[in-house]
Amino acid sequence: PVVIAAVVLLLWLNYLWERRRAEALSTWCAAQGWGFDASKIRRPRYPYELFERGSPRYQRCPAKKRLQEATPGLPAAAVRMFEYHYEISNGDSSETYEFTCALVDPGVGLGCVELRPERLGDKLVQAMGFEDIDFEDPEFSRRFLVQARDRKHAYDLFDGAMMRYLCTRGDGYALETQGRELLARAKGKATRESFEAMERFLRGFLAQLPRTLVNAERTSRGLEPLLEAGNA
């Protein structure tokens, strides 16, 4: 009976914490102009490997917003933030993974590029033939692992200004692009703080999109190139 009572108490406390977390998220989203609901979507379908891992897996606490003038020279960027959860079973036990994610329409094609913080084991894997794209900035190359279907897309996106931004503000974030969509993720549950940090990171990232990419997009739309487009 004592064990059962303890389990029931833990479940109740977790329920209260989750409800307060959702309420705090809802309050923050309302104040910051994000459309929010507390719904849960099981097995969300997005074209990224992250959303194929483990079982069960689900998305919850989605929030939507258009970031006005996020990238100089381009229309507002559409953003969806949410929490993503999956589990990996190991016999009688399981391990839970949770991320704060954002899917972004940046208004410009970014190719197919992946970036994540480099881990201790990556150097060994690279020595065995795994390809990591290196850049002229040694700090950026040391701190981040970058892959791309076409290396040119990586070099186009990660110019000097973008590399400096990521070295300053990119700790803990991983990025993956699929043409005109960007997935950003950071480990941890969705909270008011993680949503706020994700929005701040995305605004900085979008502001640093290279001028060459932005003006190429403007030209494709029949617009004049701008000196003020993209990053400085």
Secondary structure, DSSP 8 states (H G I E B T S, - for coil): -HHHHHHHHHHHHHHHHHHHHHHHHHHHHHHHT-EE---EEES---SSGGGGSSSSEEEEEEEEEEETTSSTTS--EEEEEEEEEEEEEETTEEEEEEEEEEEEE-SS---SEEEEE--TTHHHHHHTT------S-HHHHHHEEEEESSHHHHHHHS-HHHHHHHHHH-TTEEEEE-SS-EEEEEES---HHHHHHHHHHHHHHHHTS-HHHHHHHHHHTT----TTSS--
